[in-house]
């Protein structure tokens, strides 16, 4: 259960990292603005589909920087209020239809067990509308990937490398850390799936705190950004390959 809660926070940190907003634009933005995200994560090995999302009406200040293929974000999201878009539905493809009700504390979150989505399944993501207006859009589910470097046991701040069997979809590596009383850290790096390897440099890991743990997630991914009324919204579909929580070492 704790890993699911951490994953929800990790998914939440994606809301600006894969979009077209630059770091300077983020830092120069007014302290109050609107944004949203919806992430669909599938894991065929245990036939699990997990959906996380939120629409944020008063996002705290954000520190964002880019380092090679990575975007590093520090966010004060602990008290960020969410708003309702009504019932959220994901339908289509080989997987289950998922219906989520709005929760004022977490936004949207649900685990569903059943048939898994297949590569290139066209998924329709729609919301009935409320404070956030109704919308309906589509996203293609990505191909799967096998990580040949295995599940990491530690994170070394000197750098992180993963290898995988070649795939047609981009491969995303996320590293998240959620220390008590400090901003949430999310490092999101996207690599060419056909390259078979991805390396996160030490400079991108500079904000990782010693003495704690991090969550490491490796997925294939497809992503798009749309405007839902006044809410720039990142929509992501991902296929899990690795999800683990590990200690940090120098």
C-alpha positions as CSV (number, residue, x, y, z in Angstrom):
1,X,0.0,0.0,0.0
2,X,2.8,2.4,0.9
3,X,4.4,1.9,-2.6
4,X,1.1,2.7,-4.2
5,X,0.9,6.0,-2.3
6,X,4.4,6.8,-3.4
7,X,3.5,5.9,-6.9
8,X,0.6,8.3,-6.8
9,X,2.9,11.1,-5.8
10,X,5.4,10.0,-8.6
11,X,2.6,10.1,-11.1
12,X,1.6,13.5,-9.9
13,X,5.1,14.9,-10.5
14,X,4.6,14.3,-14.2
15,X,2.2,17.1,-14.8
16,X,4.7,19.5,-16.4
17,X,7.8,17.4,-16.9
18,X,6.8,16.0,-20.4
19,X,5.0,19.0,-21.6
20,X,6.3,21.9,-23.7
21,X,6.6,24.4,-20.9
22,X,10.2,25.6,-20.4
23,X,12.0,25.9,-17.1
24,X,12.1,29.7,-17.4
25,X,8.4,29.9,-18.0
26,X,7.7,27.7,-15.0
27,X,9.9,29.9,-12.7
28,X,8.4,33.2,-14.0
29,X,4.8,32.0,-13.7
30,X,2.5,33.7,-11.2
31,X,2.3,31.8,-7.9
32,X,-1.3,30.8,-8.6
33,X,-2.1,28.9,-11.8
34,X,-3.9,25.8,-13.1
35,X,-2.7,22.5,-14.5
36,X,-3.7,18.9,-14.6
37,X,-2.5,15.4,-15.3
38,X,-3.9,11.9,-16.0
39,X,-1.6,8.9,-16.1
40,X,-2.6,5.4,-17.1
41,X,-0.1,2.7,-16.0
42,X,-0.4,-1.0,-17.1
43,X,1.5,-4.0,-15.8
44,X,0.9,-7.1,-17.8
45,X,2.8,-9.4,-15.5
46,X,0.1,-9.0,-12.8
47,X,-2.7,-7.7,-15.1
48,X,-2.9,-4.5,-13.2
49,X,-4.0,-1.1,-14.5
50,X,-3.4,1.9,-12.3
51,X,-4.8,5.4,-13.0
52,X,-3.7,8.5,-11.2
53,X,-4.7,12.1,-11.9
54,X,-5.5,15.5,-10.5
55,X,-6.5,19.0,-11.6
56,X,-4.7,21.6,-9.5
57,X,-6.1,25.1,-9.1
58,X,-3.5,26.7,-6.9
59,X,-0.1,25.1,-7.6
60,X,2.8,26.2,-5.3
61,X,6.0,27.7,-6.8
62,X,8.0,25.2,-8.8
63,X,11.7,24.9,-9.4
64,X,12.5,23.1,-12.7
65,X,15.7,22.5,-14.6
66,X,16.8,20.3,-17.5
67,X,19.9,18.2,-17.7
68,X,20.4,16.3,-20.9
69,X,17.5,13.9,-21.4
70,X,16.2,14.6,-17.9
71,X,13.8,17.1,-16.3
72,X,14.3,17.7,-12.6
73,X,11.4,19.2,-10.6
74,X,11.1,20.2,-7.0
75,X,7.5,20.8,-5.9
76,X,5.7,21.8,-2.8
77,X,2.6,19.7,-3.4
78,X,1.7,18.5,0.1
79,X,-1.1,21.1,0.5
80,X,-2.0,21.7,-3.1
81,X,-5.9,21.7,-3.5
82,X,-7.4,19.6,-6.2
83,X,-10.6,20.3,-8.1
84,X,-13.2,18.0,-9.7
85,X,-13.6,17.2,-13.4
86,X,-16.5,14.9,-12.5
87,X,-16.4,11.2,-13.2
88,X,-13.2,10.2,-15.1
89,X,-13.4,7.2,-17.6
90,X,-10.7,5.3,-19.5
91,X,-12.2,3.0,-22.2
92,X,-11.1,1.1,-25.3
93,X,-8.5,-1.5,-26.3
94,X,-8.0,-4.9,-24.7
95,X,-7.9,-3.7,-21.1
96,X,-10.8,-2.9,-18.7
97,X,-12.9,0.2,-18.7
98,X,-11.9,2.2,-15.7
99,X,-14.3,4.7,-14.0
100,X,-13.0,7.0,-11.3
101,X,-14.8,9.2,-8.9
102,X,-13.3,12.5,-7.7
103,X,-11.6,12.5,-4.2
104,X,-10.9,16.0,-2.9
105,X,-7.8,14.8,-1.1
106,X,-6.1,12.7,-3.9
107,X,-7.9,13.7,-7.0
108,X,-8.2,10.5,-9.0
109,X,-6.6,7.1,-8.2
110,X,-7.7,3.5,-8.8
111,X,-6.2,0.0,-9.2
112,X,-8.1,-2.4,-11.6
113,X,-7.2,-6.0,-12.1
114,X,-8.1,-7.7,-15.4
115,X,-7.0,-8.0,-19.0
116,X,-4.1,-5.7,-19.9
117,X,-3.9,-3.1,-22.7
118,X,-2.0,-4.0,-25.8
119,X,0.5,-2.0,-27.8
120,X,-1.1,0.7,-29.9
121,X,-4.5,0.2,-28.2
122,X,-6.4,3.5,-28.7
123,X,-7.7,4.6,-25.3
124,X,-10.4,7.2,-24.9
125,X,-10.0,9.4,-21.8
126,X,-13.0,11.4,-20.9
127,X,-14.4,13.4,-17.9
128,X,-18.0,14.3,-17.2
129,X,-17.1,17.8,-16.2
130,X,-17.5,19.9,-13.0
131,X,-15.2,22.8,-11.9
132,X,-13.0,21.5,-14.7
133,X,-15.0,21.3,-17.9
134,X,-15.9,18.0,-19.6
135,X,-13.4,16.6,-22.2
136,X,-12.7,13.6,-24.3
137,X,-9.5,12.7,-26.0
138,X,-7.5,9.6,-27.2
139,X,-4.0,8.3,-26.5
140,X,-2.2,5.2,-27.9
141,X,-0.9,2.7,-25.3
142,X,2.8,2.1,-25.7
143,X,4.7,-1.1,-26.5
144,X,6.2,-3.1,-23.6
145,X,9.8,-3.4,-22.7
146,X,12.1,-5.9,-20.8
147,X,14.8,-4.3,-18.7
148,X,17.9,-6.4,-19.1
149,X,19.9,-4.6,-16.4
150,X,17.4,-6.0,-13.8
151,X,15.8,-4.3,-10.8
152,X,18.2,-2.0,-9.1
153,X,19.0,-2.5,-5.4
154,X,20.5,0.9,-4.7
155,X,20.8,4.4,-6.3
156,X,24.3,5.7,-6.6
157,X,24.4,9.5,-6.9
158,X,27.4,9.1,-9.2
159,X,24.9,8.1,-12.0
160,X,22.3,5.6,-13.0
161,X,22.2,3.4,-16.1
162,X,19.6,1.0,-17.4
163,X,19.6,-1.3,-20.4
164,X,16.6,-3.0,-22.1
165,X,15.6,-5.1,-25.1
166,X,14.9,-2.8,-28.1
167,X,11.3,-1.4,-28.2
168,X,9.4,0.9,-30.5
169,X,8.2,3.2,-27.7
170,X,10.2,5.8,-25.8
171,X,11.5,4.5,-22.4
172,X,11.1,6.7,-19.4
173,X,13.1,6.4,-16.2
174,X,11.7,8.3,-13.2
175,X,13.3,8.7,-9.8
176,X,11.2,10.2,-7.0
177,X,12.0,11.2,-3.4
178,X,9.5,12.5,-0.9
179,X,11.3,13.6,2.3
180,X,9.2,14.8,5.2
181,X,9.2,18.6,5.5
182,X,11.0,19.2,2.2
183,X,9.9,19.6,-1.4
184,X,9.1,16.5,-3.5
185,X,11.8,15.6,-6.0
186,X,11.0,14.1,-9.4
187,X,13.6,13.3,-12.0
188,X,12.0,12.3,-15.3
189,X,14.3,11.1,-18.2
190,X,13.1,9.9,-21.6
191,X,15.2,7.8,-23.9
192,X,14.9,6.3,-27.4
193,X,13.5,2.8,-27.0
194,X,15.5,1.6,-30.0
195,X,18.8,2.7,-28.3
196,X,18.6,-0.1,-25.7
197,X,20.2,1.9,-23.0
198,X,19.7,5.1,-21.0
199,X,22.1,6.9,-18.6
200,X,21.2,9.5,-16.0
201,X,24.3,11.6,-15.2
202,X,25.4,12.5,-11.6
203,X,24.5,16.2,-12.3
204,X,20.9,15.2,-12.7
205,X,20.9,13.4,-9.4
206,X,22.4,16.4,-7.5
207,X,19.2,17.1,-5.6
208,X,18.7,13.6,-4.3
209,X,19.1,13.6,-0.5
210,X,21.4,11.1,1.2
211,X,20.1,9.1,4.2
212,X,16.7,8.3,2.6
213,X,15.3,6.2,-0.2
214,X,14.0,6.8,-3.7
215,X,11.4,5.2,-5.9
216,X,12.7,4.1,-9.3
217,X,10.3,3.5,-12.1
218,X,11.1,2.3,-15.7
219,X,8.3,2.3,-18.3
220,X,7.6,2.7,-21.9
221,X,5.5,5.7,-22.5
222,X,3.4,7.8,-24.8
223,X,2.4,11.4,-23.8
224,X,0.4,14.3,-25.0
225,X,-0.7,17.7,-23.7
226,X,-4.1,19.2,-24.2
227,X,-6.0,22.2,-22.9
228,X,-9.0,21.4,-20.7
229,X,-10.7,24.8,-20.3
230,X,-8.0,26.8,-18.4
231,X,-6.1,23.7,-17.4
232,X,-3.0,22.6,-19.4
233,X,-3.2,18.9,-18.9
234,X,-0.6,16.2,-19.5
235,X,-2.0,12.8,-20.5
236,X,0.4,9.8,-20.3
237,X,0.0,6.1,-21.0
238,X,2.8,3.8,-19.6
239,X,3.7,0.2,-19.5
240,X,5.5,-0.8,-16.3
241,X,8.8,-2.7,-16.5
242,X,10.4,-1.8,-13.1
243,X,9.0,-0.3,-9.9
244,X,11.1,-0.4,-6.8
245,X,12.1,1.6,-3.7
246,X,15.8,1.6,-2.9
247,X,18.3,3.3,-0.6
248,X,20.6,6.1,-1.8
249,X,24.4,5.8,-1.8
250,X,27.2,8.2,-2.9
